[in-house]
Amino acid sequence: MHSFPTLNELYFFNAANAQNFELWKTAAPLNVSENEGDVNQLLVYPNPVNDKVTIQIDNNISGVYFGIVTNALGQTVQSFSFQKNEVVGNFQLDIANLAPGIYTLTLTSIDRTLSRKVLKK
């Protein structure tokens, strides 16, 4: 594990190229957020899952959602879409064909992105 120096909440690290070193900076931590969006807006269960995972979105949020499932390498292994309205609040996604492992389920609508980690048994 590497540690990176910080100054005024900025993270610094060196990236070597063939001629010299460059100093890079970023204002965010050097990791990917597990949960984007409000934690109460998206529920994914059961987790861990065997075959089908239920996706439940907050009742106040309607619209068309486009989703992807990515593996630990960031590769998209499944994509889907569905229409969410006030009446239909849940969507079941069949992931029986995926190998056991940790996946990230990401939903995107016109004005938000929500994501959760899913453990496939």
BAFI-3210 file (N, C-alpha, C; in Angstrom, 3 decimals, decimal comma, padded with zeros to 6 digits):
// residues 121
n [1|2|3|4|5|6|7|8|9|10|11|12|13|14|15|16|17|18|19|20|21|22|23|24|25|26|27|28|29|30|31|32|33|34|35|36|37|38|39|40|41|42|43|44|45|46|47|48|49|50|51|52|53|54|55|56|57|58|59|60|61|62|63|64|65|66|67|68|69|70|71|72|73|74|75|76|77|78|79|80|81|82|83|84|85|86|87|88|89|90|91|92|93|94|95|96|97|98|99|100|101|102|103|104|105|106|107|108|109|110|111|112|113|114|115|116|117|118|119|120|121]
n.u [000,847|000,554|001,380|000,317|001,484|-000,137|-001,398|-003,130|-005,503|-005,058|-003,924|-000,788|001,346|004,008|004,690|006,484|008,199|009,933|011,907|011,902|010,567|007,175|005,035|001,941|-001,385|-004,403|-007,692|-009,287|-009,676|-007,599|-009,207|-012,106|-015,392|-017,612|-020,355|-022,309|-024,328|-027,233|-027,413|-029,855|-031,389|-031,064|-031,495|-030,131|-030,723|-031,060|-027,900|-025,083|-025,767|-027,396|-028,753|-030,775|-030,987|-032,616|-033,472|-034,128|-035,452|-035,716|-039,000|-039,629|-038,215|-038,347|-038,263|-036,276|-033,845|-030,517|-028,410|-025,345|-023,275|-020,238|-017,100|-014,407|-012,221|-013,156|-014,458|-017,287|-019,773|-022,404|-025,343|-028,273|-031,632|-034,383|-037,715|-038,698|-041,384|-043,876|-045,512|-044,317|-041,719|-039,594|-037,024|-036,009|-032,940|-031,337|-028,529|-027,426|-025,725|-023,216|-019,872|-018,816|-018,024|-017,040|-018,973|-019,806|-022,726|-024,156|-026,354|-027,744|-029,457|-031,243|-030,460|-028,867|-026,474|-026,214|-024,693|-023,774|-022,015|-021,984|-022,078|-021,586|-022,482]
n.v [-001,175|002,194|005,404|008,769|012,058|014,908|018,223|020,887|019,443|018,364|015,739|014,333|012,777|011,008|010,484|008,557|009,087|008,412|010,374|012,130|013,049|013,798|016,016|015,410|016,344|015,934|016,769|015,054|012,050|009,205|006,980|004,989|005,940|003,974|004,234|006,229|009,103|009,584|007,406|006,338|006,370|004,221|000,814|-002,411|-005,759|-009,339|-009,249|-010,800|-012,295|-014,890|-015,540|-013,627|-010,162|-007,642|-004,382|-001,432|001,718|004,963|006,138|008,737|009,266|009,190|007,901|006,988|004,526|003,630|000,913|-000,621|-003,436|-003,923|-005,635|-006,479|-005,514|-003,346|-003,777|-003,827|-006,134|-006,667|-005,072|-003,012|-001,651|000,210|001,429|003,515|004,244|005,861|003,762|001,262|000,237|-001,480|-003,428|-006,420|-007,949|-010,333|-012,086|-014,533|-015,698|-014,663|-015,021|-016,036|-013,342|-009,894|-007,200|-004,061|-002,298|000,047|002,718|005,029|008,015|010,737|012,811|011,870|009,605|006,437|003,992|000,684|-001,852|-005,338|-008,634|-011,595|-014,873]
n.w [000,000|-000,809|000,465|000,216|000,097|001,570|001,219|002,324|001,931|-000,601|-002,650|-003,411|-005,815|-007,449|-010,885|-012,977|-016,007|-019,123|-019,163|-016,927|-013,665|-012,896|-011,144|-009,869|-008,986|-007,106|-006,078|-004,757|-002,761|-003,519|-004,531|-005,387|-004,916|-003,078|-002,784|-004,576|-004,549|-002,477|000,259|000,971|-001,317|-003,048|-002,828|-002,741|-002,866|-002,278|-000,587|000,076|-003,193|-005,078|-007,611|-008,595|-008,150|-006,323|-007,150|-005,638|-005,821|-004,419|-003,758|-004,543|-006,791|-010,164|-013,568|-016,498|-016,211|-016,821|-016,580|-015,509|-014,879|-013,422|-013,268|-010,956|-012,315|-013,609|-015,976|-018,082|-017,570|-017,829|-019,045|-018,738|-018,765|-017,386|-016,698|-014,163|-012,105|-009,989|-009,190|-009,808|-008,036|-007,756|-009,325|-010,809|-011,336|-013,210|-012,466|-012,682|-014,535|-014,052|-012,798|-009,487|-007,285|-006,610|-007,610|-009,179|-009,247|-011,223|-011,646|-013,878|-014,438|-015,939|-014,272|-012,176|-010,658|-009,282|-007,234|-006,140|-004,346|-005,055|-003,940|-005,514|-005,035]
ca.u [000,000|001,316|000,791|000,534|001,510|-001,233|-001,206|-004,413|-006,451|-004,712|-003,100|000,288|002,082|004,933|004,514|007,751|008,201|011,265|012,883|011,970|009,385|006,198|004,222|000,510|-002,197|-005,841|-008,394|-010,098|-008,914|-007,236|-009,978|-013,420|-016,448|-018,468|-021,746|-022,542|-025,701|-027,726|-027,455|-031,249|-032,061|-030,899|-031,293|-029,848|-030,804|-030,171|-026,486|-024,723|-026,845|-027,133|-029,221|-031,462|-030,857|-033,691|-033,031|-035,235|-035,098|-036,590|-040,284|-039,707|-037,335|-038,907|-037,565|-035,605|-032,530|-029,623|-027,544|-024,264|-022,613|-018,820|-016,332|-013,347|-011,282|-013,829|-015,031|-018,734|-020,121|-023,830|-026,004|-029,722|-032,357|-035,767|-038,496|-039,152|-042,411|-044,338|-046,194|-043,340|-040,534|-038,528|-036,620|-035,179|-031,881|-030,819|-027,069|-027,049|-024,662|-021,930|-019,029|-018,758|-017,091|-017,571|-019,346|-020,395|-023,946|-024,273|-027,554|-027,647|-030,662|-030,944|-029,894|-028,130|-025,820|-026,225|-023,977|-023,612|-021,257|-022,794|-021,289|-022,239|-022,004]
ca.v [000,000|003,429|006,587|009,936|013,268|015,845|019,614|021,577|018,449|017,931|014,543|014,419|011,560|011,117|009,563|008,564|008,785|008,027|011,446|012,732|012,860|014,876|016,112|015,455|016,565|015,741|017,303|013,988|010,872|008,352|005,752|005,131|005,921|002,799|004,641|007,555|009,476|009,361|005,986|005,923|006,414|002,965|-000,404|-003,591|-006,917|-009,674|-009,019|-011,456|-012,757|-016,089|-015,456|-012,376|-009,086|-006,660|-002,995|-000,596|003,134|005,829|006,392|010,099|009,390|008,481|008,104|005,877|004,244|002,770|000,299|-001,515|-004,210|-004,014|-006,547|-005,844|-004,869|-002,209|-004,176|-003,996|-007,530|-006,732|-003,770|-003,133|-000,401|000,042|002,626|003,540|005,240|005,843|002,504|000,180|000,741|-002,481|-004,069|-007,595|-008,158|-011,698|-012,138|-015,942|-016,060|-014,090|-015,816|-015,488|-012,235|-008,586|-006,393|-002,761|-002,045|001,497|003,190|006,416|008,618|012,033|013,775|011,284|008,307|005,720|002,725|-000,174|-003,094|-006,562|-009,857|-012,740|-016,139]
ca.w [000,000|-000,884|001,082|-000,608|000,912|001,353|001,603|002,173|001,431|-001,951|-002,623|-004,376|-006,099|-008,570|-012,002|-013,710|-017,441|-019,588|-019,048|-015,593|-012,831|-012,918|-009,941|-010,168|-007,795|-007,239|-004,917|-004,173|-002,359|-004,640|-004,547|-006,000|-003,917|-003,202|-002,861|-005,094|-004,291|-001,129|000,581|001,093|-002,607|-003,771|-002,049|-003,564|-001,969|-001,166|-000,838|-001,188|-004,056|-005,869|-008,998|-008,916|-007,184|-006,411|-007,121|-005,170|-005,875|-003,635|-004,413|-005,071|-007,955|-011,317|-014,832|-017,157|-015,655|-017,565|-015,608|-015,897|-013,845|-013,749|-012,421|-010,168|-013,232|-014,228|-017,255|-018,078|-017,812|-018,105|-019,090|-018,705|-018,537|-016,957|-016,398|-012,778|-011,823|-008,604|-008,912|-009,858|-007,358|-007,719|-010,576|-010,536|-012,316|-013,186|-012,628|-012,493|-015,476|-013,641|-011,913|-008,131|-007,112|-006,219|-008,763|-008,911|-010,000|-011,373|-012,328|-014,305|-014,995|-016,552|-013,339|-011,051|-010,769|-008,016|-007,382|-004,966|-004,502|-004,935|-003,832|-006,176|-004,481]
c.u [000,888|000,603|001,166|000,522|000,333|-000,821|-002,521|-005,450|-006,250|-003,761|-002,058|000,915|002,969|004,598|005,764|007,499|009,653|012,316|012,998|010,704|008,474|005,429|002,773|-000,228|-003,664|-006,498|-009,222|-009,210|-008,682|-007,901|-011,320|-014,459|-017,338|-019,912|-021,838|-024,011|-026,069|-027,905|-028,895|-031,989|-032,012|-030,635|-031,092|-029,818|-031,306|-028,719|-025,706|-025,940|-026,412|-027,475|-029,813|-031,306|-032,010|-033,103|-034,245|-034,759|-036,148|-037,849|-040,400|-038,900|-037,886|-038,020|-036,978|-034,212|-031,779|-028,628|-026,450|-023,780|-021,167|-018,129|-015,234|-012,304|-011,880|-014,441|-016,536|-019,057|-021,608|-024,374|-027,511|-030,329|-033,762|-036,386|-038,991|-040,210|-042,880|-044,967|-045,203|-042,032|-039,363|-038,266|-035,745|-034,212|-031,325|-029,316|-026,550|-025,872|-023,278|-021,181|-019,067|-017,707|-017,794|-017,783|-019,861|-021,581|-024,130|-025,512|-027,379|-028,989|-030,261|-030,244|-029,126|-027,490|-025,781|-025,478|-023,857|-022,751|-022,193|-021,841|-022,096|-021,626|-021,857]
c.v [001,231|004,508|007,784|011,173|014,177|017,226|020,321|020,686|018,096|016,753|014,635|013,047|011,800|010,087|009,651|008,337|008,543|009,114|012,006|012,398|014,063|014,855|016,291|015,759|016,312|016,250|016,241|012,853|009,950|006,986|006,027|005,037|004,711|003,193|006,064|007,877|009,163|007,876|005,474|005,892|005,092|001,832|-001,548|-004,790|-008,128|-009,426|-009,658|-012,067|-014,023|-015,866|-014,102|-011,387|-008,111|-005,275|-002,166|000,840|003,919|006,177|007,780|010,293|008,538|008,702|006,832|005,746|003,305|002,216|-000,526|-002,251|-004,344|-004,948|-005,773|-005,148|-003,651|-002,519|-004,342|-005,430|-007,704|-005,307|-004,000|-001,743|-000,738|001,401|002,533|004,615|005,092|004,505|001,353|000,695|-000,211|-003,030|-005,255|-007,808|-009,560|-011,666|-013,562|-016,342|-015,524|-015,033|-015,222|-014,382|-010,976|-007,762|-005,038|-002,588|-000,536|001,825|004,659|006,847|009,968|012,990|013,181|009,967|007,700|004,413|002,011|-001,354|-004,275|-007,747|-010,997|-014,003|-017,191]
c.w [000,000|-000,095|000,224|000,275|000,571|001,819|001,311|001,483|-000,050|-001,820|-003,729|-004,596|-007,313|-009,632|-012,864|-015,195|-017,856|-019,323|-017,630|-014,806|-012,960|-011,614|-010,351|-008,883|-008,127|-005,963|-004,214|-003,707|-003,556|-004,532|-005,184|-004,907|-004,143|-003,433|-003,363|-004,884|-002,853|-000,883|000,666|-000,246|-003,355|-002,786|-003,031|-002,627|-002,731|-001,560|000,299|-001,894|-004,788|-007,341|-009,377|-007,772|-007,418|-006,234|-006,740|-005,108|-005,092|-004,430|-005,016|-006,348|-009,091|-012,531|-015,395|-016,558|-016,582|-016,555|-016,234|-014,655|-014,293|-012,775|-011,697|-011,037|-013,915|-015,578|-017,121|-018,464|-018,099|-018,149|-019,187|-018,578|-018,067|-016,665|-014,965|-012,656|-010,384|-008,221|-008,828|-009,263|-007,366|-009,113|-010,205|-011,688|-012,138|-013,459|-012,434|-013,378|-015,074|-012,701|-010,511|-008,032|-006,670|-007,485|-008,292|-009,834|-010,025|-012,184|-012,649|-014,872|-015,559|-015,584|-012,164|-011,445|-009,380|-008,223|-006,054|-005,334|-004,276|-004,882|-004,429|-005,624|-005,561]
res [m|h|s|f|p|t|l|n|e|l|y|f|f|n|a|a|n|a|q|n|f|e|l|w|k|t|a|a|p|l|n|v|s|e|n|e|g|d|v|n|q|l|l|v|y|p|n|p|v|n|d|k|v|t|i|q|i|d|n|n|i|s|g|v|y|f|g|i|v|t|n|a|l|g|q|t|v|q|s|f|s|f|q|k|n|e|v|v|g|n|f|q|l|d|i|a|n|l|a|p|g|i|y|t|l|t|l|t|s|i|d|r|t|l|s|r|k|v|l|k|k]
***
